[in-house]
């Protein structure tokens, strides 16, 4: 019961930084906006498309492009 109660009582705070959402070009989901839910909390939300599907974007060869794009956001 405690985990369920904690989930119901949790109220996320404001995140003063940018959130980058990486999502596959070949989406199999039906989400209208993949970043929905982040906007009220983050200072900025970036929606970034990468090759593959939800499963294959983390596998070769697509993971190479994903890693390259992540590195662009991590570099100063």
C-alpha positions in Angstrom: 0.0 0.0 0.0 2.8 2.4 0.8 4.1 2.6 -2.9 0.6 3.2 -4.2 0.0 5.9 -1.6 3.4 7.5 -2.3 2.6 7.5 -6.1 -0.8 9.2 -5.5 0.7 11.8 -3.1 3.8 12.7 -5.2 3.7 16.2 -6.7 6.7 16.9 -9.0 8.4 20.2 -8.6 9.7 22.6 -11.2 12.7 21.6 -13.2 14.6 24.8 -14.2 16.5 23.2 -17.1 15.8 21.8 -20.6 14.4 18.3 -21.0 15.3 16.5 -24.2 12.9 13.8 -25.4 14.4 11.4 -27.9 11.8 9.4 -29.8 11.9 7.1 -32.8 10.9 8.2 -36.2 9.1 4.9 -36.8 6.7 5.3 -33.8 4.4 2.4 -33.1 2.6 4.2 -30.4 -0.4 6.5 -30.6 0.8 9.3 -28.5 -0.4 12.7 -29.7 2.5 14.6 -28.3 5.4 12.6 -26.9 6.5 15.4 -24.6 3.1 15.8 -23.0 3.5 15.9 -19.3 6.9 17.7 -19.2 5.8 21.2 -20.3 4.3 22.2 -16.9 7.5 21.3 -15.1 10.5 22.0 -17.4 11.9 25.3 -18.4 12.2 24.0 -22.0 11.2 20.8 -23.7 12.9 19.6 -26.9 11.4 16.8 -29.0 14.2 15.1 -30.9 13.6 12.4 -33.6 16.1 9.6 -34.1 16.1 6.6 -36.5 14.4 3.3 -35.7 11.5 2.2 -33.6 11.1 2.2 -29.8 12.9 -1.1 -29.7 15.5 -0.6 -32.4 16.7 2.9 -31.6 18.8 1.3 -28.8 20.3 -1.3 -31.2 23.0 -1.1 -33.9 23.0 0.7 -36.3 20.4 3.2 -34.8 22.1 3.5 -31.4 25.1 5.2 -33.1 22.9 8.1 -34.2 21.2 8.3 -30.8 24.6 8.4 -29.1 25.8 11.1 -31.4 22.7 13.2 -30.8 22.9 12.8 -27.0 26.6 13.8 -27.1 25.6 17.1 -28.9 23.4 18.0 -25.9 26.1 16.9 -23.3 28.9 18.9 -24.9 29.6 22.4 -23.4 
